[in-house]
Amino acid sequence: MTRLACISLMLFLMSELAADPILLNRQAQRSISMTVYNGNFAVIREVREIDLPLGLNTVEYREISQFIEPASVIVRSMNNGNKLIVREQSYQQNLLNRDLLLKSYLGRQITLKLNSESGTEIQTRVGELLAVSPEIVRFPEGIEISPAGSLLLPELPDHLDIAPTLTWLVDNKVRGRQSLETSYLTRNISWQADYVLVLDGQDGNRFDLDSWVTIQNSSGTAFNDVAIQVIAGDVNRKVVTAKPEMRALSMNMQAAGAQDVQAQAVFEYHQYNLPGKTSLQSSEMKQVRFRHAEEVVFAKTYRLTSQGYNYQMQETQKSNVDVFIAFNNSRQNNLGQPLPAGTVRVYVADSDGVSQLVGEDRVKHTAADELVELKLGSVFDVTAERRQSHYRRLRERLAQAGYVIELSNSKDEAVEVTVREKLQGDWQILEESEPGERVDSTTYEFSVTIPAKASKTVSYAIQWQF
């Protein structure tokens, strides 16, 4: 090969491969958005600007989530399409911490600095690091475990990163500045809906609703000036994820005057675009107003759910009746938008006008025009006693039994209680004290009106094939 050819080859290789990595951090960011899912994960999308030389370049993409899923990364040039290709990608998970740093110095000399009692003198000791957690150091005078003093290390090893970093080998075929759009999946960002219902009084039938989207960022990374969407629905993922370490969370609540968040369909799910942009710090829980509604009509119901055993019951069962409220998620009822799953807390004002919590339940993903039912708790002044009046085994796997349920009402007004008997096997009602209704293959119901300060008894007989 001639000298001129060698020089040409060297120049070509120098143009193809940059000597030093090109850093691409948040200072180059032009926009960022995230879509948060119910399954404790999110999709992060960023646009960062970069000026790349022609040929092969090493790019270090920094300040990303600690819980990134590297196989999910998508990179494209928004200006030049297929003229920029990522040939290789690597992700180092050796983030800097005390143990990893010390392990890199095993078998090497380290220095311990020790202040005198007066604080005016500094003593140093040099020894060989033999083990970590706890530190074991060989000094000239002997081996010490957990020696006193501050450790002084001369440098940071190359294999440890101070922040999560993606390293790309990029083949660039166009000169000039360009915008890189990067998206990736990360774990440990989650969201849920939280609802507050304020009833219009002890005996009212309307409530006001406020709801919030609560986002929790446990990804170890802050996201500033980010547009957020949330997806309601259970997306199937075949990924086994570790539970994040729980840490103290700060609470940041957006102003209550924000507009209601509207839903739109995405495939088989519902997407909600939160208004404006926000900053989501590491280990922060943030709430953004989601929806407000007034004068929503509801119905209060009482229910007793009992288990119809197909064996002989020895003792009388005593229990309190549960209270529920139900409402239609319809436009006519001042609602009518899909409600994502979340926690509902119900309040009512006491005689002094102070709001008191009267119940808490979870609502599932609820479409428009569906019925929402919430269990608030048990009623202390409406009680029940249930006993088995008779039991007879006719033959193997066939039996008959009778039940008596006495309902007592200590209130000053009459109440209607739905008695819901949960039954097993192939069953039929033989007789009953008042007409009931077969709801499904495992449920039989009675609607019982109990006068004020009175009791009422329901009885029935059943035959099982089990």
Summary of the structure (lengths in Angstrom):
residues: 466
radius of gyration: 33.8
end to end distance: 92.1
largest distance: 112.3
contacts: 1332
relative contact order: 0.12
helix: 6%
strand: 60%
